[in-house]
Amino acid sequence: MTDAQPLYDLAPLIELMALGVVIALGPLAWVWWRGRGSTPVRRLQALTVLTLFLTFDLVLFGAFTRLTDSGLGCPDWPGCYGNASPVGAHAEISAAQQAMPTGPVTHGKAWVEMIHRYLATGVGVLIIALTVGAWRQSRRGQPLAHSPWWPTATLAWVCLQGAFGALTVTMKLFPAIVTLHLIGGVVLLALLCVQAVRQTLAARGAAPVALPRALRTLLAVTVLLVAAQVVLGGWVSTNYAVLACTTFPQCQGSWWPDMAFGEGFQLWRPLGLLQDGSHISFAGLTAIHYAHRLAAYLVLPLLALLAWRLVRAGALRDPARWLAGLALLQFATGLSNVVLDWPLVAAVLHTGGAAALVVVLTWALAASCAVAHAAPAPSIARRVSA
């Protein structure tokens, strides 16, 4: 059934977009109702923060979709067997499930996959609303915390993210595409976070917190290394290499197990295979897993150091506390994935913790600026952290 189904069937696209508008009407109505007596700047800020929150939820649900093997629950795009919901595809899904009861296409997996697409469409509509709102304020000469090109770039990025979502399905969970889809979601969070922070500072009349140049450099380096670690973690997950090591701190009874980095980091290849069509070896999967673990030995202490330095400087105390807590969460969930046979809750939380780290680090970066000397004024630091 799966092979006979066209990979792209745009017939249900209008229905899917209409459903996305309906989903987005709830958050839009809430922002309008709560902000009916406030300024357009305040309403745009509230919508940006809410969109950031819902996008974070979407990233979590995307992780749930991947980790429950629901990514091919509907083997075509954007609908499900040419329908806007699994209800219309009941016969096709039943036939596929009967042929392979534990295969990629079941009724439960189809619903998980389509709900993910519905939520993604709703977030896309909210980002369109952000873009339209920013340009309207700009054309009316109303104050803006940032250029309207920021939400425009975010809209362009979410369209690209949708394309990667389509390729994830049509290319049958190609590891490089799935990893790029995960990276795209994290970048989308960072783009929205920058806008939310700048709008919040403008709404409160607060200036960015002044950080010593060395401390802000440490912050920037941490952002880059965490981003690299997120990419490595995505590569572990999309290649199903988590269980290549089931002990900690050693792997397979060794500090340096047998590894084939050339196989593990051959990027453009089908899932489970190499470019020549042969199966990836266990040593290749071990290399993927262990590279992520080795990087964690660097990233976790760096996060602890950054949190300590921020608290000691009396700046951005709330982000600093979040960084410390999230670093502990990542260690606990990462360890749980290894020694508890990759439980679903721990795996989803691990992805969520990585996304949250990116958001908090972006928050700290966007809410600060570098100065050659001097610490931030305590009153301003408290206002921004609040």
NORZIWO-V918661 format. One record per residue. D_LAST is the distance of its C-alpha to the last C-alpha in whole Angstrom. Layout:
d_last=<D_LAST	D_LAST>
This chain:
d_last=<55	52	54	56	53	52	48	47	48	46	48	45	42	42	42	39	37	38	36	33	33	33	31	28	29	27	24	25	26	23	21	24	24	20	20	24	23	20	21	22	19	17	19	19	16	16	19	18	15	17	20	18	17	21	22	21	23	26	26	26	28	30	30	32	34	35	35	37	40	39	39	43	43	44	46	46	43	41	43	45	49	48	47	43	43	44	46	49	49	50	54	53	50	52	55	53	51	55	56	53	51	49	49	46	47	46	45	42	41	42	39	37	37	38	35	33	34	34	30	30	32	29	27	29	30	26	26	29	27	24	27	29	26	25	29	29	27	28	32	31	29	26	23	21	18	21	24	26	27	24	25	28	28	26	29	31	30	30	33	34	32	34	37	36	36	40	41	39	42	45	45	45	42	43	40	39	38	36	34	34	33	30	29	29	26	24	25	24	20	20	21	19	16	16	17	14	12	14	14	10	11	14	13	10	13	11	13	13	12	16	17	21	23	24	21	20	23	23	20	22	25	23	22	26	27	25	26	29	29	28	31	33	31	32	36	36	35	37	40	40	40	38	41	43	41	41	41	38	38	42	43	46	47	47	44	45	47	49	47	48	45	48	48	44	43	45	43	45	47	47	45	47	50	50	51	55	55	55	52	49	50	48	48	46	44	43	43	40	38	39	37	34	34	35	32	30	31	30	27	25	26	24	21	21	22	19	17	18	19	15	14	17	16	13	11	9	9	7	10	12	12	13	16	17	17	19	21	23	23	25	27	28	28	30	32	33	34	37	38	38	39	36	35	34	30	30	31	28	25	26	26	23	21	23	21	18	18	19	16	14	16	16	12	13	16	15	12	14	17	20	22	25	24	21	18	15	14	12	11	10	8	6	5	5	4	0>
